[in-house]
Amino acid sequence: MRPGLRLPRLLALCVVLALLATATTSCSSNEGDGTTLDVLASSELADMKPLLDDLRRDTGVRLRMDYRGTVDASNGLTPGRYHHDLAWLSSDRWFQLKLKGAGSRVELPLSQRTMFSPVVIGMKRNVADRLRRGTKDGQISWADVADASAAGSLRFAMADPRRTNSGLAALVGVATAAAGTGKALRLEDVSCDRLRGFFAGQALTEGSTTALADTFVQRQGELDALITYESSLLSLNADGRLGEPLEVVYPKDGMVLSDYPLLLLDPAKRAAYDKVVAWLRSDPVQKKIMERTLRRPLDTSVPRDPRLRHPVGNALYFPDRQEVVDRLLADYGGAGKAKPARVIFLLDFSGSMKGVRMAELRATFDGLGGADDSRSGKFVRFYQGETLTVLRFGSRVLDQRSVTYRGQRDLDALRSFIASGDVDGATAVWSALDAAYDQVAGLVREDPGRPVSILLMTDGESNAGMGLDAFVRRYEARPAAVRAVRTFTVRYGEAGTAELDRAARTTGGRMVDATTGSLLDAFKETRGCVH
């Protein structure tokens, strides 16, 4: 061979070897597939980015992520007009309700769960210890949180349930605990807003879980708790931004789990979707997900991080009817915008109430003031900012007292007022109710955005003052804003049913019968019913 030909041949050999090497590398990494899938994703999945780089290397599939709040993302999914190949949500329950509402014409996209994280409570340790000491078994419940929030001793942060899954899951969890049925919420379970006391303690909200954590860090000195995903709390504890780590509290009355389903929106991308699902659900990747994001693996055989060994406990059901969630969200929006409610208690102090009945009435106010430690009592007790007006009546309105609950001293003043009054001879029920609506007229004129309701309790028939027909005529002649205030009547002792029921229904309220149960339970049944 002539020396002049060696260099070109050597260069050609190098080129061939380089091409072979490139081909081999491409086959082993799958990057030559060049598949890109557009994904509508919950914003908190941004922490998966390093793993998505591994996904592309191992499968050749690239995920191009479009991050939004989960509820916002779900609202953007319209069957037949999807703008993405996949959706990867914290939960698809909201989306499923939308499809269910559309009827059988719409089919739910193929869906596979990818990991788990419950929505729980992160509390400062001294706050958790204080709440725990007040329980019988040392376990904190949503009811305990509601009780402390209503009393003004707990201030928490929670994401907006109208935009985020963590906020919506928390709202469903606490409402389910308040209903106490152990089942998915029904419309009758949320017919009255039992969560106003709970949300009296909400001092911070944000439109995303990530923004909520960031703002909580900035305001950690003034807040006691953070309601969010277990994974978010554990990550926050680990990143060094908190002055003290938060204790992760798993409410004993249950919590809602998020399972991060991956949905196939474009059936033509099924092959690539299957690759992604298989990769995400494989044991090695499940372990990486746990290590990176502190979310729980699907397979219980994958060894748990020590921080994830606490049992999830009672997983609560998500409502299966759109109108139930709509009602919850409407109540939440109302609680956030409206001023604290005003309740006018119109109480019978006629002679027949003397003795045992008066003692039960006073015990009822003690219970609503925080002495009732039952689950329902903790959810419907008087709450910070609520204005309570008591009108005592006999043959006429005897006297009245109003307090706005800011602390125990206000409740003590109200209790003293109820305890100190003497009874009167006659019972002018309808004149007293008419006088209450005279007060309502002034209240709605001075403060039109404030919810107002009336609770009328009597143990006998009206035997003085105007009759029911006269009251109804006067009520129907009042302005619409006054007529919008409902009266809930409580039948006690020998009081008749027909007139109390008619009066309540006339005003849009209803009658509660305390002759078959306790007076406290009857009062509790009306709490939050101002719609």
C-alpha positions as CSV (number, residue, x, y, z in Angstrom):
1,M,0.0,0.0,0.0
2,R,1.3,3.4,-0.9
3,P,1.8,5.7,2.1
4,G,-0.4,8.4,0.4
5,L,-3.5,6.2,0.7
6,R,-3.2,5.4,4.4
7,L,-4.7,8.7,5.8
8,P,-7.9,8.7,3.7
9,R,-8.6,5.0,4.5
10,L,-8.0,5.7,8.2
11,L,-10.4,8.6,8.1
12,A,-13.0,6.5,6.4
13,L,-12.6,3.8,9.0
14,C,-13.1,6.4,11.8
15,V,-16.3,7.7,10.2
16,V,-17.7,4.1,10.0
17,L,-16.8,3.4,13.6
18,A,-18.4,6.7,14.7
19,L,-21.6,5.9,12.8
20,L,-21.8,2.5,14.4
21,A,-21.2,4.0,17.8
22,T,-24.0,6.5,17.3
23,A,-26.4,3.8,16.2
24,T,-25.6,1.7,19.1
25,T,-26.0,4.5,21.6
26,S,-29.3,5.5,20.0
27,C,-30.7,2.0,20.2
28,S,-29.7,1.7,23.9
29,S,-31.2,5.0,25.0
30,N,-34.3,5.1,22.8
31,E,-33.8,8.8,22.3
32,G,-34.0,8.3,18.6
33,D,-37.8,7.6,18.8
34,G,-38.3,11.4,19.2
35,T,-41.9,11.0,20.6
36,T,-43.2,14.2,22.4
37,L,-46.4,14.2,24.3
38,D,-48.2,17.4,25.4
39,V,-49.4,17.0,29.0
40,L,-51.9,19.1,31.0
41,A,-50.5,18.7,34.5
42,S,-51.3,19.7,38.1
43,S,-48.8,22.4,39.1
44,E,-47.4,20.4,42.0
45,L,-46.0,17.8,39.6
46,A,-43.3,20.3,38.7
47,D,-41.2,18.4,41.2
48,M,-41.1,15.4,38.9
49,K,-38.9,17.3,36.3
50,P,-35.6,15.4,37.1
51,L,-37.4,12.1,36.7
52,L,-38.9,13.1,33.4
53,D,-35.4,13.6,32.1
54,D,-34.8,9.9,33.0
55,L,-38.1,9.0,31.4
56,R,-36.9,10.5,28.1
57,R,-33.5,8.7,28.3
58,D,-35.0,5.3,29.1
59,T,-38.1,5.3,26.8
60,G,-37.5,7.9,24.2
61,V,-40.7,9.7,25.2
62,R,-40.6,13.3,26.1
63,L,-43.4,14.9,28.1
64,R,-44.0,18.6,27.4
65,M,-45.7,19.8,30.6
66,D,-48.4,22.5,30.8
67,Y,-48.8,23.2,34.6
68,R,-52.1,24.5,36.1
69,G,-54.1,24.2,39.3
70,T,-55.9,20.8,39.3
71,V,-59.4,22.2,39.3
72,D,-58.5,24.7,36.7
73,A,-56.9,21.9,34.6
74,S,-60.0,19.7,35.0
75,N,-62.2,22.6,33.9
76,G,-60.1,22.9,30.8
77,L,-60.7,19.3,29.8
78,T,-63.7,19.2,27.3
79,P,-64.4,15.9,25.7
80,G,-64.0,16.1,21.9
81,R,-61.9,19.3,22.2
82,Y,-58.8,18.2,24.1
83,H,-55.7,20.3,23.4
84,H,-53.2,17.9,25.0
85,D,-52.2,14.2,24.4
86,L,-52.3,13.4,28.1
87,A,-53.5,14.8,31.4
88,W,-51.6,14.1,34.6
89,L,-53.6,15.3,37.6
90,S,-53.4,15.1,41.4
91,S,-56.8,13.6,41.2
92,D,-59.3,13.2,38.3
93,R,-62.4,13.0,40.6
94,W,-63.5,16.5,39.6
95,F,-63.1,15.6,36.0
96,Q,-65.1,12.4,36.5
97,L,-68.0,14.4,38.0
98,K,-68.0,16.6,34.9
99,L,-68.2,13.6,32.6
100,K,-70.9,12.0,34.7
101,G,-72.9,15.2,34.4
102,A,-72.6,15.0,30.6
103,G,-74.3,11.6,30.6
104,S,-73.5,8.3,28.9
105,R,-72.5,10.0,25.7
106,V,-69.0,10.7,27.1
107,E,-66.5,8.0,27.9
108,L,-63.8,8.5,30.6
109,P,-60.3,8.4,29.1
110,L,-58.0,5.6,29.9
111,S,-56.5,6.3,33.3
112,Q,-53.7,4.8,35.4
113,R,-52.7,5.8,39.0
114,T,-49.0,6.6,39.5
115,M,-48.5,7.3,43.2
116,F,-50.3,8.4,46.4
117,S,-50.4,11.3,48.9
118,P,-53.1,12.0,51.5
119,V,-54.1,15.6,52.3
120,V,-53.2,16.1,55.9
121,I,-52.4,18.8,58.5
122,G,-48.9,20.1,59.3
123,M,-49.0,21.7,62.8
124,K,-46.5,23.4,65.0
125,R,-45.6,20.9,67.7
126,N,-46.8,23.0,70.6
127,V,-50.2,23.5,68.9
128,A,-50.5,19.8,68.1
129,D,-49.6,19.0,71.8
130,R,-52.3,21.4,73.0
131,L,-55.0,19.9,70.8
132,R,-53.9,16.4,71.7
133,R,-54.3,17.1,75.4
134,G,-57.9,18.0,74.9
135,T,-58.8,14.7,73.3
136,K,-59.8,11.5,75.0
137,D,-57.5,9.2,73.0
138,G,-54.7,11.5,72.1
139,Q,-55.7,11.6,68.4
140,I,-56.5,14.8,66.7
141,S,-59.5,15.0,64.4
142,W,-60.9,17.5,61.9
143,A,-63.5,18.3,64.6
144,D,-60.7,19.3,67.0
145,V,-59.3,21.6,64.4
146,A,-62.7,23.1,63.8
147,D,-63.2,23.6,67.5
148,A,-59.8,25.4,67.9
149,S,-60.4,27.5,64.8
150,A,-63.8,28.6,66.0
151,A,-62.4,29.5,69.4
152,G,-59.7,31.6,67.7
153,S,-56.8,29.5,69.0
154,L,-55.6,28.1,65.7
155,R,-54.8,29.9,62.4
156,F,-54.1,27.8,59.4
157,A,-53.3,28.0,55.7
158,M,-55.1,26.0,53.0
159,A,-55.1,26.3,49.2
160,D,-58.3,27.6,47.4
161,P,-60.6,24.5,46.8
162,R,-62.0,26.3,43.8
163,R,-58.7,26.0,42.0
164,T,-56.6,23.3,43.6
165,N,-57.0,19.6,44.4
166,S,-55.3,19.9,47.8
167,G,-57.9,22.6,48.9
168,L,-60.8,20.6,47.4
169,A,-59.7,17.4,49.1
170,A,-59.4,19.2,52.4
171,L,-62.8,20.8,52.0
172,V,-64.4,17.4,51.2
173,G,-62.5,15.8,54.1
174,V,-63.6,18.2,56.7
175,A,-67.2,18.3,55.4
176,T,-67.4,14.5,55.4
177,A,-66.1,14.5,59.0
178,A,-68.7,17.1,59.9
179,A,-71.5,15.0,58.4
180,G,-70.4,12.0,60.4
181,T,-72.0,9.4,58.1
182,G,-68.9,7.6,57.1
183,K,-70.2,7.7,53.5
184,A,-69.8,10.0,50.5
185,L,-71.5,13.3,51.1
186,R,-75.1,13.8,50.0
187,L,-76.8,17.0,49.3
188,E,-78.8,16.8,52.6
189,D,-75.4,16.5,54.4
190,V,-74.5,20.0,53.2
191,S,-77.9,21.6,53.4
192,C,-76.6,23.9,56.1
193,D,-73.0,25.3,56.3
194,R,-71.4,23.5,59.2
195,L,-67.9,24.7,58.4
196,R,-68.1,28.4,59.2
197,G,-66.4,27.8,62.5
198,F,-63.7,25.8,60.9
199,F,-62.9,28.5,58.3
200,A,-62.9,31.2,60.9
201,G,-59.4,30.0,61.5
202,Q,-58.2,30.2,57.9
203,A,-55.7,33.0,57.7
204,L,-54.0,32.2,54.4
205,T,-55.0,30.8,51.0
206,E,-53.3,30.6,47.6
207,G,-54.3,29.4,44.1
208,S,-51.7,26.7,44.0
209,T,-50.1,24.2,46.5
210,T,-46.6,25.4,45.7
211,A,-47.5,29.1,46.2
212,L,-49.2,28.2,49.5
213,A,-46.1,26.5,50.9
214,D,-43.9,29.5,49.8
215,T,-46.2,32.0,51.5
216,F,-46.6,29.9,54.6
217,V,-42.8,30.0,54.9
218,Q,-42.9,33.8,54.7
219,R,-45.6,34.1,57.4
220,Q,-44.8,31.0,59.5
221,G,-44.4,33.2,62.6
222,E,-48.1,34.1,62.6
223,L,-49.6,30.7,61.5
224,D,-50.1,27.5,63.4
225,A,-50.9,24.9,60.7
226,L,-50.7,24.1,57.0
227,I,-53.3,21.9,55.3
228,T,-51.8,20.3,52.2
229,Y,-50.4,17.1,50.8
230,E,-48.3,14.8,53.1
231,S,-45.6,15.0,50.4
232,S,-45.5,18.8,50.4
233,L,-45.3,18.9,54.2
234,L,-42.4,16.4,54.4
235,S,-40.6,18.2,51.6
236,L,-41.1,21.5,53.4
237,N,-39.7,20.0,56.6
238,A,-36.6,18.8,54.7
239,D,-35.7,21.9,52.8
240,G,-34.6,24.0,55.8
241,R,-36.9,27.0,55.3
242,L,-38.9,26.4,58.5
243,G,-37.8,27.6,61.9
244,E,-39.2,24.4,63.3
245,P,-40.5,21.3,61.5
246,L,-44.2,20.8,61.3
247,E,-45.7,17.7,62.9
248,V,-47.7,15.8,60.3
249,V,-51.2,15.1,61.7
250,Y,-53.4,12.4,60.2
251,P,-56.9,13.3,61.2
252,K,-58.5,10.3,62.9
253,D,-61.9,11.0,61.3
254,G,-60.3,10.4,57.8
255,M,-58.7,12.2,54.9
256,V,-58.9,12.2,51.1
257,L,-56.2,10.5,49.1
258,S,-54.7,11.8,45.8
259,D,-53.5,9.1,43.4
260,Y,-52.1,11.2,40.5
261,P,-53.7,9.5,37.6
262,L,-52.2,9.7,34.1
263,L,-55.0,10.1,31.5
264,L,-54.8,9.3,27.8
265,L,-56.7,12.0,25.9
266,D,-55.5,11.1,22.4
267,P,-56.0,7.4,21.7
268,A,-53.6,7.7,18.7
269,K,-50.8,8.1,21.3
270,R,-51.6,4.8,23.1
271,A,-48.3,3.2,22.4
272,A,-46.3,6.0,23.9
273,Y,-48.7,6.3,26.8
274,D,-48.2,2.6,27.7
275,K,-44.5,3.1,27.7
276,V,-44.8,6.1,30.1
277,V,-47.2,4.2,32.4
278,A,-45.1,1.1,32.5
279,W,-42.0,3.1,33.3
280,L,-43.7,5.2,36.1
281,R,-45.2,2.1,37.7
282,S,-42.1,0.0,37.7
283,D,-40.6,-0.7,41.2
284,P,-37.2,1.1,40.6
285,V,-39.0,4.3,39.4
286,Q,-41.6,4.1,42.2
287,K,-38.7,4.1,44.6
288,K,-37.1,7.1,42.8
289,I,-40.5,8.9,42.9
290,M,-40.7,8.3,46.7
291,E,-37.1,9.5,47.2
292,R,-37.5,12.6,45.1
293,T,-41.1,13.7,45.9
294,L,-42.0,11.9,49.2
295,R,-45.1,10.5,47.6
296,R,-46.2,7.0,48.5
297,P,-45.5,4.1,46.0
298,L,-48.4,2.2,44.6
299,D,-46.9,-1.2,45.5
300,T,-46.7,-1.8,49.3
301,S,-43.8,-4.1,48.7
302,V,-41.5,-1.1,47.8
303,P,-39.6,-0.3,51.0
304,R,-40.9,2.8,52.6
305,D,-39.0,5.9,53.5
306,P,-39.2,6.1,57.3
307,R,-41.2,9.3,57.1
308,L,-43.9,7.4,55.1
309,R,-44.5,4.5,57.4
310,H,-47.4,6.1,59.2
311,P,-50.7,4.3,58.2
312,V,-53.0,6.5,56.1
313,G,-55.9,5.2,58.1
314,N,-59.5,6.1,57.1
315,A,-59.6,7.2,53.5
316,L,-62.8,9.2,52.9
317,Y,-65.0,9.0,49.9
318,F,-65.3,11.8,47.3
319,P,-68.9,12.9,46.5
320,D,-70.4,11.2,43.5
321,R,-72.7,14.1,42.6
322,Q,-71.6,17.4,41.1
323,E,-74.3,19.4,43.0
324,V,-72.8,18.4,46.3
325,V,-69.3,19.7,45.4
326,D,-70.9,22.8,43.9
327,R,-72.7,23.5,47.2
328,L,-69.6,23.0,49.2
329,L,-67.7,25.4,46.9
330,A,-70.5,28.0,47.1
331,D,-70.5,27.8,50.9
332,Y,-66.7,28.2,50.9
333,G,-66.9,31.2,48.6
334,G,-69.6,32.7,50.7
335,A,-67.7,32.2,53.9
336,G,-64.7,33.9,52.3
337,K,-66.5,36.9,51.1
338,A,-69.3,37.4,53.5
339,K,-68.9,38.9,57.0
340,P,-69.4,36.6,59.9
341,A,-73.1,35.7,60.5
342,R,-75.5,37.3,62.9
343,V,-78.0,35.0,64.7
344,I,-80.9,36.4,66.6
345,F,-82.1,34.0,69.3
346,L,-85.7,34.7,70.2
347,L,-86.2,32.9,73.6
348,D,-89.4,32.1,75.5
349,F,-89.0,33.4,79.1
350,S,-92.7,32.8,80.0
351,G,-93.6,31.2,83.3
352,S,-93.7,27.6,81.9
353,M,-90.0,27.8,81.2
354,K,-89.1,28.1,84.9
355,G,-87.0,25.4,86.6
356,V,-85.7,22.4,84.6
357,R,-86.5,23.9,81.2
358,M,-84.6,27.1,81.9
359,A,-81.7,25.1,83.1
360,E,-81.7,23.1,79.9
361,L,-81.8,26.4,77.9
362,R,-78.8,27.7,79.7
363,A,-76.9,24.4,79.3
364,T,-77.7,24.7,75.6
365,F,-75.9,28.0,75.3
366,D,-73.0,26.6,77.3
367,G,-72.8,23.7,74.8
368,L,-72.8,26.1,71.8
369,G,-70.1,28.1,73.6
370,G,-67.7,25.2,73.5
371,A,-68.7,23.0,76.4
372,D,-70.1,20.3,74.0
373,D,-67.1,18.1,73.2
374,S,-69.0,15.9,70.7
375,R,-68.0,15.8,67.1
376,S,-71.1,17.7,66.0
377,G,-70.7,20.2,68.9
378,K,-67.2,21.1,67.8
379,F,-68.3,21.8,64.2
380,V,-71.4,24.0,65.1
381,R,-70.2,25.9,68.1
382,F,-70.2,29.7,68.2
383,Y,-67.2,31.0,66.3
384,Q,-64.9,34.1,66.3
385,G,-66.5,37.1,64.7
386,E,-70.1,35.8,64.9
387,T,-72.6,38.2,66.4
388,L,-75.1,36.7,68.8
389,T,-78.3,38.6,69.8
390,V,-80.6,37.2,72.5
391,L,-84.2,38.6,72.8
392,R,-86.0,37.3,75.8
393,F,-89.8,37.5,75.6
394,G,-92.9,36.7,77.6
395,S,-96.0,38.9,77.2
396,R,-93.7,41.2,75.2
397,V,-90.0,41.5,74.4
398,L,-88.5,41.8,77.9
399,D,-84.9,42.8,77.1
400,Q,-82.0,41.9,74.8
401,R,-78.2,41.6,74.6
402,S,-75.8,41.4,71.7
403,V,-72.2,40.2,71.7
404,T,-69.7,39.7,68.9
405,Y,-67.6,36.7,69.9
406,R,-64.0,37.7,70.2
407,G,-63.1,35.8,73.3
408,Q,-64.4,33.9,76.3
409,R,-65.4,37.1,78.0
410,D,-68.1,37.7,75.4
411,L,-69.6,34.2,75.8
412,D,-69.5,34.6,79.6
413,A,-71.5,37.9,79.2
414,L,-74.1,36.2,77.1
415,R,-74.4,33.3,79.5
416,S,-74.8,35.7,82.4
417,F,-77.5,37.5,80.6
418,I,-79.5,34.3,80.0
419,A,-79.0,33.1,83.5
420,S,-80.0,36.4,85.2
421,G,-83.4,37.0,83.7
422,D,-86.8,36.4,85.4
423,V,-89.7,34.7,83.6
424,D,-92.9,36.5,82.6
425,G,-96.5,35.4,82.8
426,A,-97.8,35.2,79.2
427,T,-96.4,34.1,75.8
428,A,-96.6,36.6,72.9
429,V,-94.8,34.5,70.3
430,W,-95.8,36.3,67.2
431,S,-95.5,39.8,68.5
432,A,-91.9,38.9,69.6
433,L,-91.1,37.5,66.1
434,D,-92.5,40.7,64.5
435,A,-90.3,42.7,66.8
436,A,-87.3,40.6,65.7
437,Y,-88.1,41.4,62.1
438,D,-88.2,45.1,63.0
439,Q,-84.6,44.7,64.1
440,V,-83.7,42.8,61.0
441,A,-85.0,45.7,58.8
442,G,-82.4,47.9,60.4
443,L,-79.6,45.4,60.3
444,V,-79.9,44.6,56.6
445,R,-80.1,48.3,55.8
446,E,-77.0,49.1,57.8
447,D,-75.0,46.0,56.8
448,P,-76.5,44.4,53.7
449,G,-73.8,41.9,53.0
450,R,-74.0,40.1,56.4
451,P,-75.9,36.8,56.7
452,V,-78.7,37.0,59.3
453,S,-81.0,34.3,60.7
454,I,-83.5,34.0,63.5
455,L,-84.0,31.1,65.9
456,L,-87.3,31.1,67.7
457,M,-87.7,28.8,70.7
458,T,-91.0,28.4,72.7
459,D,-92.4,25.8,74.9
460,G,-96.1,26.7,74.6
461,E,-98.9,28.3,72.5
462,S,-99.0,32.0,71.9
463,N,-101.6,33.5,74.3
464,A,-100.9,37.2,74.1
465,G,-100.2,39.9,71.5
466,M,-100.8,39.5,67.7
467,G,-101.9,36.3,66.1
468,L,-100.0,34.4,63.5
469,D,-102.1,35.6,60.6
470,A,-101.4,39.2,61.6
471,F,-97.6,38.4,61.8
472,V,-97.7,36.8,58.3
473,R,-99.5,39.9,56.8
474,R,-96.9,42.2,58.3
475,Y,-94.0,39.9,57.2
476,E,-95.3,39.7,53.6
477,A,-95.5,43.5,53.4
478,R,-91.8,43.9,54.4
479,P,-89.0,44.7,51.8
480,A,-87.5,41.7,50.0
481,A,-84.2,42.0,51.8
482,V,-86.0,41.6,55.2
483,R,-88.1,38.7,53.9
484,A,-84.9,36.9,52.8
485,V,-84.0,36.4,56.5
486,R,-85.2,33.0,57.6
487,T,-86.7,31.9,60.9
488,F,-86.0,28.5,62.3
489,T,-88.5,27.5,65.0
490,V,-87.8,25.1,67.8
491,R,-90.8,23.3,69.3
492,Y,-90.2,22.6,73.0
493,G,-92.4,21.4,75.8
494,E,-96.1,21.8,75.0
495,A,-95.7,24.0,72.0
496,G,-97.9,23.2,69.1
497,T,-96.6,22.0,65.7
498,A,-98.9,23.6,63.2
499,E,-98.3,27.3,63.8
500,L,-94.5,26.9,64.4
501,D,-94.2,25.0,61.2
502,R,-96.3,27.5,59.2
503,A,-94.3,30.4,60.5
504,A,-91.0,28.8,59.6
505,R,-92.1,27.8,56.1
506,T,-93.5,31.3,55.5
507,T,-90.0,32.7,56.0
508,G,-88.2,30.0,54.1
509,G,-86.9,28.3,57.3
510,R,-88.1,25.1,59.0
511,M,-89.3,23.8,62.3
512,V,-87.1,21.6,64.5
513,D,-88.8,19.4,67.1
514,A,-87.0,19.3,70.5
515,T,-89.7,17.3,72.2
516,T,-88.2,14.0,71.0
517,G,-84.5,15.0,71.8
518,S,-82.4,17.5,73.6
519,L,-82.8,21.2,73.2
520,L,-79.1,21.4,72.4
521,D,-79.4,19.0,69.5
522,A,-82.3,21.1,68.1
523,F,-80.3,24.3,68.3
524,K,-77.3,22.5,66.7
525,E,-79.5,21.4,63.8
526,T,-80.2,25.0,62.8
527,R,-76.6,26.2,62.9
528,G,-75.3,27.5,59.6
529,C,-78.8,27.5,58.0
530,V,-78.8,31.0,56.5
531,H,-79.1,30.2,52.8
